[in-house]
Amino acid sequence: MNERDVPSHPSAAPCRMFRLALCAIVLLIPLMAGAADVFRPQELADQTRVILQTFATDAEMTQSLQGLASDIKALFVLPEFLRWGFIVGGAGGEGLLIVRDEKSGQWSQPVFYHVGSMNLGAQVGVDVSEILIVVRTQKGLEEFYGTGFKLGTGASVAAGAKGSSKIGVGSDMVAYARRKGAFAGIALGGALITVAGDLNRSYYGRPVEPREIVQGEVTNRRSVALRDAAGSLIK
């Protein structure tokens, strides 16, 4: 019998299909990850816009922010800051920075960052917060222009409280948190903030540094609603 006439095993075709499907999945994973990167920055921008609009509807919160308004240089927002712990605890999230022009009062294009930390302690559970950090000094702002920094080790950070216009006086940054609809101050000392080069590249179409973004060397028209929300909150 000719070798070409030998019938194939009944299970051969399904096996070949399985291998082809597996190969296709392996090849698609990087493409899917790339697609996720494309959408993630805009998702963060949209989540931040909603948070800023929510903050603007709280009278005591806006009172506190307006007390700082003349000193506000930038806003750093983490739409979802996750903290967890069971003996070993950690925290993480993704956020963005927008900077206010001192002359025009206009807000810059967003710069994206990764945030993470780890600590040891007797803690159990998971906590998710929306974080707003008000950057009040040039020293605090300069921290964001490097590749990364640990919050609270250089520029000082104070826990904010809504309704108080004097909170954070003398601090480089003031941090507010909203958990389950309630506002509260939050201690974020030790959190590592690093520039999210992948997200910035996806959003602006090329590798770009934080200072370049803030100075308007790149733009994305989809950030207009976000910047308008910041302008409505900080007047």
C-alpha positions in Angstrom: 0.0 0.0 0.0 1.3 3.4 -1.0 2.2 5.6 2.1 -0.2 8.2 0.7 -3.0 5.8 0.8 -2.7 5.0 4.5 -5.8 6.4 6.2 -5.2 9.0 8.9 -6.1 8.2 12.4 -9.7 9.3 13.3 -8.4 11.6 16.0 -5.7 13.3 13.9 -8.0 16.0 12.5 -9.3 17.2 15.9 -5.7 17.2 17.2 -4.5 19.3 14.3 -7.4 21.7 14.9 -6.6 21.9 18.6 -3.0 22.7 17.8 -4.0 25.3 15.3 -6.4 26.9 17.8 -3.7 26.9 20.5 -1.2 28.5 18.2 -3.8 31.2 17.3 -4.5 31.9 20.9 -0.8 32.3 21.7 -0.4 34.6 18.7 -3.4 36.7 19.7 -2.5 37.2 23.3 0.1 40.0 22.6 -2.4 41.6 20.2 -5.2 41.5 22.8 -2.8 43.0 25.4 -1.9 45.8 22.9 -5.6 46.5 22.4 -6.1 46.7 26.1 -3.3 49.3 26.4 -5.0 51.3 23.7 -8.3 51.6 25.6 -6.9 51.7 29.2 -5.7 55.4 29.1 -9.0 56.7 27.9 -10.8 54.5 30.5 -8.7 56.2 33.2 -9.4 59.6 31.8 -13.1 59.0 31.7 -13.1 57.5 35.3 -11.2 60.6 36.5 -13.6 62.9 34.8 -16.6 61.3 36.6 -14.7 61.4 40.0 -14.0 65.1 39.6 -17.6 65.8 38.7 -18.7 63.9 41.7 -16.3 65.8 44.0 -17.8 69.0 42.5 -21.3 68.1 43.8 -20.2 67.9 47.4 -20.3 71.4 49.0 -17.9 70.6 51.9 -15.4 69.0 49.6 -15.4 72.0 47.2 -15.1 74.3 50.2 -12.0 72.5 51.2 -10.5 72.5 47.7 -11.3 76.2 47.2 -9.4 77.0 50.4 -6.4 75.5 48.6 -7.3 76.8 45.1 -4.7 79.6 44.9 -1.9 77.2 45.6 -3.1 74.2 43.5 -0.5 73.4 40.8 -1.8 70.0 39.8 -4.2 67.2 40.5 -3.2 63.5 40.7 -6.2 61.1 40.6 -6.4 57.4 41.2 -9.9 56.2 40.1 -9.4 52.8 41.8 -6.8 52.5 44.5 -6.9 48.9 45.8 -5.5 48.0 49.2 -5.5 44.4 50.4 -3.9 42.5 53.3 -3.6 39.2 55.1 -0.3 39.3 57.1 1.4 40.8 54.0 -0.5 43.8 52.6 -0.2 45.8 49.4 -1.8 48.5 47.4 -1.9 49.5 43.8 -3.6 51.3 41.0 -3.2 53.5 38.0 -3.7 57.2 37.9 -3.1 60.4 36.0 -1.7 63.9 36.6 -3.1 67.1 35.1 -1.2 70.4 35.7 -2.7 73.9 35.8 -1.0 76.6 33.9 -0.2 79.5 36.3 -1.0 82.2 33.7 -4.1 80.9 31.9 -5.5 78.6 34.5 -6.0 75.9 31.8 -5.3 72.3 32.6 -2.7 70.2 30.8 -3.1 67.0 28.9 -3.0 63.9 31.3 0.1 62.1 32.3 -0.4 58.4 33.3 1.3 56.6 36.2 1.4 53.2 37.9 1.1 53.2 41.8 2.0 50.3 44.1 3.3 49.6 47.6 3.8 46.6 50.0 4.0 46.4 53.7 3.9 43.9 56.6 1.3 44.0 59.3 -1.7 42.4 61.0 -4.3 43.4 58.4 -7.1 41.6 56.8 -9.4 42.5 54.0 -9.7 44.6 50.8 -10.4 48.3 50.5 -11.0 50.2 47.3 -10.8 54.0 47.3 -11.0 56.9 44.8 -8.0 59.1 45.5 -7.4 62.8 44.8 -4.0 64.3 45.5 -3.8 68.0 45.3 -0.2 69.1 44.4 0.4 72.5 46.0 4.1 73.3 45.5 6.7 73.2 42.7 8.7 70.8 44.9 5.7 68.4 44.9 5.2 68.8 41.1 8.8 68.1 40.3 8.5 64.7 41.9 6.2 63.7 39.0 8.6 64.7 36.3 11.2 62.0 37.1 10.8 58.3 36.3 9.4 57.5 39.7 9.4 58.4 43.4 8.1 57.2 46.7 5.3 59.3 48.1 6.1 61.2 51.3 9.9 60.6 51.3 10.7 63.8 49.4 7.8 66.1 49.1 5.5 66.1 52.1 1.9 64.7 52.0 -1.0 65.6 54.4 -4.3 63.8 54.7 -7.1 66.1 53.6 -10.5 66.5 55.2 -13.5 68.0 53.5 -15.0 71.1 55.0 -11.6 72.4 56.2 -9.9 75.1 54.2 -6.7 75.1 56.3 -5.8 71.4 56.0 -2.5 70.7 54.5 -1.0 74.2 55.1 2.7 73.8 54.7 2.5 70.5 52.9 3.5 69.9 49.3 0.5 67.7 48.6 -2.9 67.0 50.2 -4.6 63.6 49.7 -8.3 63.0 49.8 -10.1 59.6 49.5 -13.7 58.5 48.9 -14.7 55.1 50.1 -18.2 53.8 49.5 -19.5 57.4 48.9 -17.9 58.9 52.0 -14.9 61.3 51.9 -12.0 61.0 54.2 -8.3 61.8 54.5 -5.9 59.0 53.7 -2.3 58.3 54.5 -0.4 57.3 51.3 3.2 57.5 52.5 5.5 54.9 51.0 3.4 54.4 47.8 5.7 54.1 44.8 4.6 56.2 41.8 6.2 55.5 38.4 5.6 56.9 35.0 3.4 54.6 32.9 5.3 54.8 29.7 3.1 52.2 28.1 -0.1 54.1 28.8 1.4 57.4 27.7 2.7 55.9 24.5 -0.7 54.4 23.7 -2.6 57.6 24.4 -0.3 59.9 22.5 1.0 57.6 19.7 4.7 57.8 20.6 7.0 57.6 23.6 6.8 60.8 25.5 8.0 62.2 28.8 5.8 63.8 31.5 7.2 67.3 31.1 6.6 67.1 27.3 3.0 66.2 27.9 2.5 69.0 30.5 4.1 71.5 28.1 1.7 70.6 25.4 4.1 69.0 23.0 1.6 66.2 22.4 -2.2 66.4 22.5 -5.2 64.1 22.5 -8.6 65.7 21.8 -10.4 63.1 23.8 -9.0 64.7 27.0 -11.2 67.8 26.6 -14.0 66.6 28.9 -11.5 65.6 31.6 -9.8 69.0 31.6 -13.2 70.8 31.6 -14.2 68.8 34.7 -11.0 69.9 36.5 -11.7 73.5 35.5 -15.2 73.2 37.0 -13.9 71.8 40.3 -11.0 74.2 40.8 -11.9 77.7 40.0 
